[in-house]
Amino acid sequence: MTVEAVSPAVVPSRDAWRSLLWFAPLTSLWLLVIYRWPAIPATGVPTTAHQLAAHGLIALGLWLGLEHTSLTPAQRRTTWLAIMIPDTLWLAFAWSAAINGAFHAGTASFPVLPSAIFLPVIIAAPLLLLSKRIGLVLDAMPASWLVMLQLYRVFGTWAVAAWLRGALPGAFAAPAGIGDMLTGLFALPAAIAVATGTDKGRRAAILWNILGLADFAVAITMGMITSPGPWQLIVPDVQSIGAGDYPGVLTPAFVVPSSILLHMLSLRQLRRRNRAEVARRWEPANGPIES
């Protein structure tokens, strides 16, 4: 395994917090814009744009990571296609289904939206977390990439703006939107921290991943109990995200499962880095560890 190491003197921890001085005002400005002009998020353009951007960055990062492995060119292409083709098809399916109203409550005899959230994770998580080839990619890829990639979570501010306008129930939108916004805001300082290669930076990235996953746990739970269906416990005055309206429904239908998988991969990468670092420190004093 390779261990990413950047001198703390190069990227001091205080720079991680300083990054919020410009990123937080930009996020607040975007929140103000979409609150003042609700027609902008209603077009679906911001949602589609940040999904396509995230999709493109995943494709690029995966390819760059593969190029740093010992795999043959044919193995790299096969691995890249094996991940990106299903991911692209899922994006196209979710997008098409949302536009055509497939996620609207009562359109099918089974829970369409919960299936869209959980099935990709149930299918993809074992494949990505147990694959030795993916492990090689994670070892070759800087740990900051998977963290910084989720800067797009700041676009969760759309839920906060919708709540402030009375278009989404506060029981769902407040915790989900604020949690997403905080996860996106702290992605940058967490990425800068983990880039130092220190134990403190690694712990910061782990805590950030836990924050992101906890946000989804709360958002999914509140979305289910405020939306029409067998799990509804709260009947809000306005429709919740489970009503299936485009473009908001694209967030749970595609962004949520994709982001959960990215968090899982980041945690796997950080665990592998920690084990590699322990092994590196052990060997000079005790010799190579017997396999």
N, C-alpha and C positions, 0 to 999 in steps of 0.2 A: 504494500500500500504506500501511497505517497501522502505526505502530510503538508498541508498548506501552512506556511509560516511567514508572517510579515512582522518585522520588528515593531513593537509597540511604539517606539520612537517615531516611526514613519506615520502611523495612524493612531495618535493618542486617543484615549477613551473620551476625552472632553470634546473631540471633534464629532463624535457620534451624536452627542446632545446638541451641539451647535447646528447640526444639519436640520434640526427641527425649527430653527429660527427663520428659515426661508420656506421650508416645506409646509409647515403648519399654516402660515398666512395664505399660501397658494391654495391649500385645501379649503380654507375658510372662504376664500374668494369664489371658488368653484361652487361651494354650497350656497353662497349668496346668489350667484348667477342662476342656478337651476331652481332656486326658490322664487326668485323674482320673475323668471321667465319659464314657467312650467312646460311651455310648448317645446323647449329644447329636449328634455329627457323623454317627452311623450313621442317624439319622432323615432326613438329607438337608436338614433345615430350614436350618441355617447356610449350606450351599452354595447352595440355592435363593434364600435371602434376599439374599445378597451379589451373586448374579448378577442378580436382579431390580432391586436397588438400582443396580448399575452400569448396567444397561440403561436404567433410568429417568433416570439422570443424563446418559447419552449423549444420550438423546432431548431432555432439557431444554436441555443445553448446545448442541446442534446448533440447536435452535429459537432460542435467545437469540443465537447467533452469526449466524444468518440474518437476524434482525431488525436487526442493525447493518450489513448490506450494502445496496447500492443496488439489489438485486433487487426486482422487483415482488412484491406479495403472492402472486400466482398462482405465480410462479417459486419463491418460498420454500416454499410448500406442496408443490409438485412435488418439489423437492430433498429436503425433509424426508421425504416419503413414499417416495421412491426409495431412501433409505438405511435408514429405520426398518422398512419392511415386510419386506425380505429379512432384516434382522437379527432381527426378532421371529420370523419363520418359522423361522430357523435355531435360535434358542433353543428354540422349541416342539418342533422335530424332535429336537434333541439330548436334551432332557429326556425326551421320550416314548421315544426309542430306548434311553436309559439305563435307564429304569424297566422296559422290556420285555425287557431283556437283549440288545439287538441288537449291542452292542459286545463281547459275550463272545467269547473266542478260539474259532475254529472254526465260528462261526455262518454264515459266508459264504465264498465261494471267493476273495474279494479282501480285502485288509487294510482293514477297516472303520474302525478307530480312526485309523491314519495318514492315511487319506483325509479323515476328519473334521477333522484338524488342518491338513492342507496345502491341500485344495481351496478352502476359504473365502479363504485368503490368496492363492492363485494367481489366483483369480477377482476378488477385490475390490481387491487392491493396485494393479494398473494403473489401474483405474477411479478410485480415490481419489487416487492420486499424480499422475495426468495431467490430472484434471478442472480446468478453469479456474474453474468455479463453486465447487468445494471450496476452491480457492486463495483465493477471495474470502472464504469463511467463515473460513478459517484466519487471514487478515489481520485480520478483525474480532473474532476471539475472543482473549481474553487467553491468553498462552502458558502461564500457570500452570495453566489448566483441564485440559489434556490430561495434565499431569504429576500434579496432585493427584488426578485421577480414579482413578488406579491405587493409591490407598491400600488398595483392596480386596485387593491382593496379600498383605497381612499374613495373610489367611485361608489362605495356603499353609502356615501352621503346622499344619494338619490332617495334612499328610504327615509332619512332624517328630513329632507326637504318635503317629501310627500306627507309625512306625519305633521309637520308644521303647517302645511296647507289644508290638513284635514282629509287627505286622500288615502291615508293608511292608518289603521288603529295604532295608538301609541304602545299598547301592550306588546305588539310585535316590532314595529318600526324603530322605537326608541332603543331597545337593547341590541337589535340586529344591526341597525344603521350605525350607531355609536361604536359598537364593538368592531364592525368592519373598518370604520374610519380610523380607530385607534390602532388596529392591526396594520393597516396600510401606513400610517404615520410612523409607527415604531419599526417598520421593516427596514428603513434606511439606517437608523442608528444601530439596529441589531446586525445588519450586514457589515457596517463599518467595524463594529466591535468584533465580530467573528473573523474578519479579515486579518486581525492582529495575530491570530494563531495562538492566543493565550487561553488558559483555562477559564478565565473570567469572561472572555469573549464568547467562548463556546457555551458557557452557562447562560449568557444573555440570549444567545440564539435559541437555546432549548426553551427558555422561559417564553420567548416570543412565539415559538411554535405552539406551546401549550395555550398561550393567550388566543392565538388564531383558532385552534381547535375548540376551545371553550366557547368562543364566540359563535361558532357554527352549532355547537350543542344547544346553546340557548336559543339561537335564531330558529333552528329547525323545530325545537320543542314548541316555542311560542307560535311559530307559523302554523303548526299542526293543530294546536288547541284553539286558534282564533279563526281557522278556515273551515268552510263547509265540509262535512265528512263525518265519519264514525268517531274521530278523536276530538271533535270540537267540544271544548268546555266553556269557552268564552264566546259570546255572540256580540261582536263590536257593532258600533253604529255605522261603520263603513266597511267595505269589503277588505279582507286581508289578502296577502299575496297568493294564498291558495286558490283564489278565484280564477287564477290562470290567465290574467290579462297580459298582453304583450305591451311594452317590452320587459316589464318588471319580472315576469315569470322566468325569463332567461337566467336571472341570477341563481335561483335554486336549481333550475334544470341543467345548467352547464357550469357556471362559475363555482358553485359550492362543491360538487364532486371533484372538479379539477383541482381546486384549492386544497381540499382535504388530502388528496393524493400527493400534492406538492409538499404539504406539511409532513406527511409520512416519510417521503423520500428524504427530506431535509433531516429529520430525526435519525433515519438510518445512516445517512452520511456522517452526521455528527458523532454517532456511536462508533462508526468504523474509524473515524479520525482519532477519537479518544483511545480506542484500543491500540491503534498504530503508535500513538504517542507514548502510551504506557510501555509497549514493547520496545520502542526506541530508547526509552530511559532505562529499561531493565537490562538490555544487552551489554552495555559497557561494563557494568559491575558484575553481572552474573553469567555472561556469555549468551549465545543464542538460545531462545526458548525452544524446547523440544516440541515438535508438532505431533 
